[in-house]
Amino acid sequence: MTGSQDELDLSIVIPAFNEAEKIERDIRAAAAFLRARRLAGEIIVVDDGSPDETAAIARASMSEHPELRVLSYTPNRGKGYALKHGITRARGRNILYADAGLCVPYEIATIPLLMLDLEMCDIAHGSRRMRGTVTRPQPRYRRIGSGVFKVIVHTFMGIPLYISDTQCGFKAYRREIAHTLFSEIFTNGFMYDSEVIIRALRRRYRILEFPVIWSNDADTRFDPVKGSVRIAGELLRIRFALLFGPRAGALTPVVER
């Protein structure tokens, strides 16, 4: 499955905000996966305007990992923007997005990559809703919030029930499809998943879930109060923007560094 010198098999995109304590471990794990599977690939760390040393620590790993690219910009824009920034620059035939913190071990990526290679789907979503997938659960209040959110995305947003876990941070795409979808999105925050899914369904792309092995990372960047307010606003904007026609809205300048 190893590609030619001109083609990469896989791009692994890792969005990062204030992940100085974790990012080196993430890079090592991603590189080990590429080596173990003999994949010609690249690792793209997208530093989302972190005020800590995330970008510097990631760049320090480039001498050890020549397949590593580090993209960084200011100011902080949000996870959706970070993924758009990284995925639209990815060169691999397939693109894997993985959250920082190794909540899902990279070995699981063999499943979605096989699904794409067998043309079972165009987009492979990791799911934590299947029996036995969660080894360390979220706190109770987060589980309750997730249940409420699930009702909202299936009723208000119209996402079909067969997509049981929209938010799992472990997904794989064919490159052309990922570039198309992420180049269009306007959601900078956490709800980018919902926008991508809706756009994919409108284009009749095939989405299929696969089970992951997932453990909760207590060191989360999500503020339950401020985050919930922002989520509500993002979902409203997605709902009405896609209902009355896609529009990106005004974007403030981004300075690469």
Summary of the structure (lengths in Angstrom):
residues: 257
radius of gyration: 17.3
end to end distance: 34.6
largest distance: 48.8
contacts: 800
relative contact order: 0.16
helix: 39%
strand: 20%
